[in-house]
C-alpha cells in the first residue's frame, strides 16, 4: 500500500479490509504503520529490516482519543496515541541503527519475565498456594468452596503449610491421603 500521512482522524476512519488485515504506512515517520483487521482492531507496527530480513514489531493497540462531555480533549494514557507511536518508532530505529534487533530484545525480556515467574512459582509454600487457590479459583467458580477450604485447613495446611510446593513428592501425598 502507498504511504499516507497518518492522523488520528485518518486511523479512526479506516474502512474494514476484505482480507485478513491491511497495513497503512506513515509518510512522515519511516517504519511506522497501522494494521487494521477485519474485526476493526487497529494497532501500530514498527516495520524494519535487520540482517537482510524484513521484520514487523507490534507496538500495541491504537486507542482512539477521548473527549469529555464539553467537547475538549480529555487525557488518555501515553501508549496508544499516534504521537506515542512516532516517538517509539524513533527510539526503536536508533536501536536498529546501533545493531540491536528490537524483536530479539523484546523476546529476551519476555523470556526473562517468564523464567522469573516460574522461579517464583517454584518457591511458593503450600499455605500460600492453598489460599490463592481458594481466592482465585474455588470461591469464584465453585459452590462447594467451603468444603475445599475446610479440607485444606484440616488436612493439608497443618501438615505441609510451610513446605515448598516443589518439595512435595508422590510419597508425601500417599502418606497424607492414606489415613483419610
N, C-alpha and C positions, 0 to 999 in steps of 0.2 A: 504494500500500500504506500502511496506517496506520503511525504511528510506534511503535516499540517501544524498550525500554531495551536497548541493545546491551551484551552482556557477552562475554567470551572464550568462555564455555561456550555461549551462545546462537549465536554465529557458527559455532562448531565443529559444533553440532547442526543447522544449517540443512539442510533437505531440498533435493535437487536439483530445479530447476524443470523443468516440462514444456516451457516456451517457451525461447527463446534464453538469457535471463537474467532475474533478478528483483532488485529493489532493496529493501533494508530500511533505512529511515531511523531515525536515533537520536532518541529523545525528549529526551535530556539535552543534546546538542550540536547546535545548529541548523546545518544544512548538511552534516552527516556522514551518509554512507550506506555500506552494504556491498552490493556486487554479487556475486551468485553465478551462475556459468554452468552449463550442462548438464554440463560436464566436472568440476565440483566446485571450480573455481578461485574463490577469494574475494579480492576487492580492495576497498580503501577509495576512496570518491569524495568530492569536495567539490562539493556542489550549490549554486549561487548564481545570482543574476540580475545582469546587467551590461548597461547600455544597453538595457533592456527585453527582453533575451533571456535565456532560461534556459540555463545552462552547467553542464557536469559535467566536472570536472577529476580525472583519475585520480591518486591519491596513491601508489599502489603496492600490492603484494600483502599480504594478511593472512598472517602467519606464526604458526602455532599455537605456544602456549607449550610449551617443552620441559621435561622434568623429568629429573633424574639417576636413577640406579638406586635411590637411597634414598627417592625419592618427593618430595623437596623441589624447589621450582622452581630450575632452573638458569638461567644468564644467557643472554640472547639479544640480538641486535643491536637497537638502539633503533627502527629502522624496522620496520614490520610489526605492531607491537602496537596495541591499541586506545587505550592512553594516548598513544602517539606520534601516532596519527591525530587524536585530540582536540586535542592541542597544535598540530598542523599546521593543522587547520581554524581554530582560534582565530587563528593568525598570518595565514592567508590571508583570513579575514573582515576583519581590520584593513586589509589591503591594499585590499580591495573598498570598504570604507568611506572610504578616503582617495582613491578614484577610480582605482585601478590594477587592471587586469584580470590576474589571475594566469595565465590561459591564454596571453594575449599575451606576458607576461613569460617564461613557460616556452618558448614558441615562439621568442622572440628569443634566449634563451640557447642553445637548440638550434641556431639558425642561426649564431650566433657560433662555437660549437664546430665545426660543420661547415665554416665558412669557414676557421677556423684549421687544421683537419685538411687541407683541400685546399691551403692555402698551404704547409703543411709538406711535403705530398706533392710539390709543385712544386719545392721546394728540395732534394730528395733527390738524392744523387750516384748515378751508375751503379754504383759499387763497393758502396755500401750497399744499393741495390736488388737487386743480384745476390746478396749474402749473405742478405738477407731472403727472396728467392725460394727459395734453397736450403734454408734453415732452416724456413720456414713452409709451403712448398708442395711442393718437389721431394722432400725426404727423407721426409716422412710419406706421400706419395701415389704416388711413382714408384720402381719398381725400378731404373730407369736413371739415378738422380740423380747417380751418379758421372760418367757421361758428360756430363751437363749441367754439372757442376762443372768438369770438365776443359776443355770448350769455352769456358765463360765465362772461366776463368782463363788460357786460352791465347790467345784472340782478343779478347774484349770488354773485360775489365778492364784489360789493358795499354794498350789504345788509348784507351778512354774513361773509365777509372776515376774520375778526379776531376771530370769534367764533370757538370753538372746534367742530369737526365733531360729537363727541359723544353727544353734547348738542342739536343738531338739531332734532326736533320732527316732526311727521307727520303733526301736526297743523302748524308748521313753513313752511313746504313745501306747504301746501294748501294755506297759506296766500301769499306766494311768487308767486305761479302759478295763483292764482285767477285773478289778473288784466291783465295778459297776455292773 
